[in-house]
Amino acid sequence: QFLDERDEDVIFSFDKVFYDDAEQSDVYNFLAVPIVADAVNGINGTIISYGQTGAGKTYSMEGPSILHCNELKTGLVQRVVNDLFECLRTSEDITTWTVKLSMVEIYLEKVRDLLDLSKDNLQIKESKSQGIFIYGATEISIMNSSDALERLSEGIANRAVGETQMNLASSRSHCVYIFSVQHGSTADDKVRAGKIVLVDLAGSEKVEKTGAEGRVLDEAKTINKSLSALGNVINALTTAKPNHVPYRDSKLTRILQDFIITLYRSQSEVSDPSLDSYDHDDLRDRILSKLRLSLKEEDVDLLEELFVQEGIIFDPDAAVPDIDLAFQDVASRQIVSLVQTVEELTETVQELTDENEKLRHQLEFAQEIAARAQCATADRSRGALFGFVPAAVLRPFGFVPD
Ligand SMILES: Nc1ncnc2c1ncn2[C@@H]1O[C@H](COP(=O)(O)OP(=O)(O)OP(=O)(O)O)[C@@H](O)[C@H]1O
């Protein structure tokens, strides 16, 4: 419990608080184990370390060193990597897999590739198939955990190279590690893709307390702006019906756009059988409005029918007890995978619409050719008509020699 600036009580809720005797493994087991398991099942996850300079963000993420440290001090990143490969290797269903690593740092609102320093101003783009992605960022395929740790260590070393070249301290930038996992499974012949994004944020201290000037002041202002943007996005998402989620206000929130999602209810509330229908309606509305952005109304209507049939969204006219059961079912299957399904279907509809458009053009073209051919035939017929006038008729007019 804390007091705000007006000395009023403010209560914050935490899922868990770790005291100073907590081990790195305690943090890892609580925070990251479910996220690694989800990534192997095709569900994106993210871990962000936030706090004041010197609070221990980088230590929690990387330990004292990525490559050389004992089991006790090993950071989250190494533990994620080790478990990820362990899960992939030991799963009976997984037949083939690839793991790719990208590593970027955001400094003064510029995205720099830590695996290729020549790329120092990467752009963030969005596509239907990939969602938000960092255009041109180096992606290295990694085969096993020791390979991954070597590459991570190179990336971290590049952060240090930047430090001396550009006189920046690594704590003044946000560091983003992106692991993309893709695998095929014998269980259902599907290819699953999931991402784990780990973010070591820049220190969050207040500008006025630091007495900073010049470049250091610019750094502090930019960091504060992006951290406020992150706060604003989370605030908007935790509002029941946000009008606008300001993802575009900073590079950080834009990169994390597909990873910061909102679940209004805690797990205990989800399993509460007295759910009202508000959340179902809200979820349905949000899915449908997302579809309406890129599709025609009739396609959205068709998809809505399909989604209701598949149990992806709910029939607004269905009886409330059925809706509650359906909601619990969907909650357990994770809303993230649901949104992925929506995106895949949106893409399929878009492809079909394009194909349809192409066929329509071809048909119009064929009809035009056919019409022209008919005209030509008519012209030829007219010519033939003259040709068929019996010579006896034309002869008196001198058209045909005797
Ligand atoms: N749990 C810990 N055990 C031992 N040393 C620690 C621990 N946490 C942090 N430290 C040490 O405290 C110092 C500051 O930690 P760290 O660099 O991780 O802070 P930070 O929050 O990342 O700061 P910045 O915002 O400047 O990047 C480092 O020397 C680190 O080794």
Ligand as a Chemical Component Dictionary entry (heavy atoms), coordinates in Angstrom:
data_LIG
# 
_chem_comp.id                   LIG 
_chem_comp.type                 NON-POLYMER 
_chem_comp.pdbx_formal_charge   0 
_chem_comp.three_letter_code    LIG 
# 
loop_
_chem_comp_atom.comp_id 
_chem_comp_atom.atom_id 
_chem_comp_atom.alt_atom_id 
_chem_comp_atom.type_symbol 
_chem_comp_atom.charge 
_chem_comp_atom.model_Cartn_x 
_chem_comp_atom.model_Cartn_y 
_chem_comp_atom.model_Cartn_z 
_chem_comp_atom.pdbx_ordinal 
LIG N1  N1  N 0 20.669 -10.072 -7.307  1  
LIG C1  C1  C 0 21.881 -9.532  -7.401  2  
LIG N2  N2  N 0 22.959 -10.130 -6.872  3  
LIG C2  C2  C 0 24.163 -9.594  -6.999  4  
LIG N3  N3  N 0 24.449 -8.448  -7.634  5  
LIG C3  C3  C 0 23.420 -7.805  -8.193  6  
LIG C4  C4  C 0 22.078 -8.310  -8.123  7  
LIG N4  N4  N 0 21.278 -7.446  -8.763  8  
LIG C5  C5  C 0 22.057 -6.465  -9.236  9  
LIG N5  N5  N 0 23.330 -6.666  -8.885  10 
LIG C6  C6  C 0 24.473 -5.791  -9.210  11 
LIG O1  O1  O 0 24.016 -4.449  -9.081  12 
LIG C7  C7  C 0 24.531 -3.639  -10.143 13 
LIG C8  C8  C 0 23.393 -2.989  -10.916 14 
LIG O2  O2  O 0 22.603 -4.007  -11.496 15 
LIG P1  P1  P 0 22.073 -3.934  -12.975 16 
LIG O3  O3  O 0 23.107 -3.429  -13.905 17 
LIG O4  O4  O 0 21.459 -5.237  -13.287 18 
LIG O5  O5  O 0 20.960 -2.812  -12.804 19 
LIG P2  P2  P 0 19.959 -2.267  -13.902 20 
LIG O6  O6  O 0 18.639 -2.157  -13.245 21 
LIG O7  O7  O 0 20.007 -3.094  -15.133 22 
LIG O8  O8  O 0 20.520 -0.843  -14.174 23 
LIG P3  P3  P 0 20.421 0.025   -15.525 24 
LIG O9  O9  O 0 19.049 0.627   -15.578 25 
LIG O10 O10 O 0 21.487 1.044   -15.321 26 
LIG O11 O11 O 0 20.681 -0.894  -16.686 27 
LIG C9  C9  C 0 25.381 -4.552  -11.012 28 
LIG O12 O12 O 0 26.726 -4.402  -10.656 29 
LIG C10 C10 C 0 24.898 -5.952  -10.660 30 
LIG O13 O13 O 0 25.929 -6.906  -10.814 31 
# 
loop_
_chem_comp_bond.comp_id 
_chem_comp_bond.atom_id_1 
_chem_comp_bond.atom_id_2 
_chem_comp_bond.value_order 
_chem_comp_bond.pdbx_ordinal 
LIG N1  C1  SING 1  
LIG C1  N2  SING 2  
LIG C1  C4  DOUB 3  
LIG N2  C2  DOUB 4  
LIG C2  N3  SING 5  
LIG N3  C3  DOUB 6  
LIG C3  C4  SING 7  
LIG C3  N5  SING 8  
LIG C4  N4  SING 9  
LIG N4  C5  DOUB 10 
LIG C5  N5  SING 11 
LIG N5  C6  SING 12 
LIG C6  O1  SING 13 
LIG C6  C10 SING 14 
LIG O1  C7  SING 15 
LIG C7  C8  SING 16 
LIG C7  C9  SING 17 
LIG C8  O2  SING 18 
LIG O2  P1  SING 19 
LIG P1  O3  DOUB 20 
LIG P1  O4  SING 21 
LIG P1  O5  SING 22 
LIG O5  P2  SING 23 
LIG P2  O6  DOUB 24 
LIG P2  O7  SING 25 
LIG P2  O8  SING 26 
LIG O8  P3  SING 27 
LIG P3  O9  DOUB 28 
LIG P3  O10 SING 29 
LIG P3  O11 SING 30 
LIG C9  O12 SING 31 
LIG C9  C10 SING 32 
LIG C10 O13 SING 33 
# 
